[in-house]
Amino acid sequence: MMAFENDFENDLVSALKEVIDCSKWFCVGEAKYLKTCTRLYAEDGEDVVLIHVPPNQYFAMDASCPHEGGPLELGDVEDIDGHLCIVCPWHAFDFRLDNGESTSGLKQQTYDIRVVEGKVYIHTSAELSLDDPTQEGNIPTGVQPETDVSKSTENTLCHWAVKILSTADPIEKVTLTEMVKKKWDCGEISLVGSYTPPDQPYRVESLNVVAPGKIKRGKGGTLASRIATLHSLANIEQWAIDLSWDVIARFADTLLNDKPLPRDFFTDFVKVAADEAKHYKMLSERLHSLGSHFGALPVHNGLWQSATETKDSLLARLAVVHMVHEARGLDVHPKTQERFARQSDKESVDILEIIYTDEITHVAAGLKWFTYACRNSQPVLDCIPKFHELVKAHFRGYLKPPFNEEGRSTAGMTKEWYVPLVKPTNPLASSTDGVEKVTSHGESSNNKDKTCVR
């Protein structure tokens, strides 16, 4: 009789394990050992963040911010308008823990949670792991040592590009960018030249560059919140200046079908650099008018990751930086501008509109030269499939709606470019067939009949 009971118990445990496996409930571990935010790594790149709100609430959603891919596990949990939200550490986009909605208009996918006998389970179709499969190192922060470019008298476009990349002070960076554009346009600088760019642009020593997640912001709708948003936008624009000069210097020697890049390529990205410099200057002046300044708040350097990831391929750089990231800026513009308009901040609204109009031309430039490079490759490449291939290889995760279809279309980026890169509908995000459904915030349960090990 005892042997029969033991066999029955073993069979029951095995059956329960099979039910759990088939229904895709992933056991994270014991609740008492979990941090406030834990990133769980997925094979398809769609990592999940598990969020613990003491004493016994648990939430789960996609871990990468749909704006620019910021790591939500390094964000802060705040009460915004009566809802618990996690705030992206990069650009302060907020997402409700219960449903993934954001005041920015974006939305993050959430997952159901159970807590059974002290263990936390997430309902997801993907296999998850606590170990990062990429094992990527952090990008160094702060100031880099001086290079010989400061001593050179060379008057080529690449020399000036590297000089600007090696200039730490943002105002000086803006001034040099404006000067170089004028000299290039009038022919005073006529040669492209060749000069090796630094691995990462320089930053002033007083700028507090911190790991994402250490950045705080004010509550939604406050002056502090608007300043934080403008400050994060200024940080983006400073990186954007550098990204424009980097694509010029890093790929100046690129040959397509044994021919160098045309002069118009460099002219277009000199214009992009000058636009980004103009944007930074406007945002910096706006911060001063609001009683703050750039550098008053910490900034992150995470956006340079895409530049590092694509440093060996012009096509990959154009696809990820100048078509994915730039286009994402178009997507979030309407809601960002609306937030400032609700606070009657007309000056900031006007600045955002200028930036938006310019950014459409920047996406168009990326698309133009990506298409050119594909058509002038040997053999000729099919542009859209190649774009999809490169984004999947160099951009972690999927593209996420909502998309600003009007802005993207104006830039020439029609739906066939980006819709296929959206995550396929996941029925497990809202369905829990085979396991008793629970709320997404995962209140602790004492139902011992659901015990399982995986």
Secondary structure, DSSP 8 states (H G I E B T S, - for coil): -HHHHHHHHHHHHHHHHHHHHHHTEEEEEEGGG--SEEEEEETTS--EEEEEETTTEEEEEESB-TTT--BGGGSEEEEETTEEEEE-TTT--EEETTT-B-TTS-B--EE-EEEETTEEEEE-SS-EESS-SS-------S-----GGGG----SHHHHHHHHHT---HHHHHHHHHHHHHHHHHTSS---------SS----TTS-B--TT------TTSHHHHHHHHHHHHHHHHHHHHHHHHHHHHTTT-EETTEE--HHHHHHHHHHHHHHHHHHHHHHHHHHHTT--TTSS-B--TTHHHHHHTTT-HHHHHHIIIIIIHHHHHHHHHHHHHHHHHTT-HHHHHHHHHHHHHHHHHHHHHHHHHHHHHHTSSS---HHHHHHHHHHHHS-S-B-S---HHHHHHTT--HHHHGGGB----GGGT--TTS----TT--EE--GGG----
